Amino acid sequence: MTAADPSDLGRQLGSLRHQLQLARLAADPARQARQLAALDAGLRVLTARADLLRLSHELTPLPTERLEPWPLLEQAWQEVAALAASLGVQAQFRPHADPSALGALYGSGRWLRRLLTECIESAMVNAPGCPIELEHRPFGAHAQIVLPHTRAFTTDHDSPSRQLAEAIAQAHGGALRIEQDEDHRELVVELPTGAPYQAGESSAPAQAARFAQDLAALQERARRRHGVPTGEDR
């Protein structure tokens, strides 16, 4: 990860202040709207670059919150709902399995939501008015959160946001990648499930043990929901 140049950040901040002054003085509503859109874009870039500087401090050591993937995805969408409304964007959620039976993620809920919002915001800003598809695909000991048919991270302006999203995924033992062919482009966020990620160590045994615990808990809840006697009731 390349450290941001403080003088460069200062120049960007000065430019944003100047744009804000111009927007306040603009008498033409259309011109003011364009200036405000440029301000929003500049603030996204500046915020992403600033957060890259503090990411390693907040994720070392990595928190171990237990996070259900589907509620996490819904929370991320709620954080960008106002922007989505202003851009005329709606979301379609598609789990490829029972949402209540998905493998849990571990790490920082705040930063994982940030990872998802960076991806969603980029997709919306680069294709206003177009619906966003959000898919969850179980993939062995990993979960994939996919934005198919997306224009996320297609401009140079998106570079800091993409770097931040990639850094968050990597800190959690995952990856962010773009898969593209002639007719199809999708963004894939892949994260390990089943146990907290430990950098430099194989998490397979811990993931297997945690998966067994989660599966047993799910089976127990299913038995109680359907009135099947448990071992304690016999």
Secondary structure, DSSP 8 states (H G I E B T S, - for coil): -----HHHHHHHHHHHHHHHHHHHH---HHHHHHHHHHHHHHHHHHHHHHHHHHHHHHSSS---EEE-HHHHHHHHHHHTHHHHHHHT--EEEEESS-GGGS--EEE-HHHHHHHHHHHHHHHHHHSTTS-EEEEEEEETTEEEEEEET--TT-SGGGHHHHHHHHHHHHHTT-EEEEEE-SS-EEEEEEEE-SS---TTS--HHHHHHHHHHHHHHHHHHHHHHTT---GGG-
